[in-house]
Amino acid sequence: MNVLFRFFFEGNTLLMYFCINNYKNIKMNFKDLHIGSRIQQVMKDQGRNVSWFAKQICYERSNVYKLFKRKSVDTDLLIKISEVLGHDFLSEYFGDGRRSR
């Protein structure tokens, strides 16, 4: 997967444009979201445990607990976590975006 990012401010709002494979010029507003806590909540809502989740993302259990405390997560890891949990964290993390091909 190829991902290109461009960040800039529009007033006091941090915006990001990115291109993923065939999608171009996707504009997103960052939301103030503690992504680690959100990942933990979604995992618990699905009835998953930390051991299962750690195996799925190839992490040690202790590192999963550290992940839950993080406000931000690497994009590649967030995509992997989204796939594992079947939940679109990118849409939650970024504001309303518009896709164009």
Secondary structure, DSSP 8 states (H G I E B T S, - for coil): --EEEEEEEETTEEEEEEEETTEEEEEEEB----HHHHHHHHHHHTT--HHHHHHHTT--HHHHHHHHT-S---HHHHHHHHHHHT--HHHHHB---EEE-
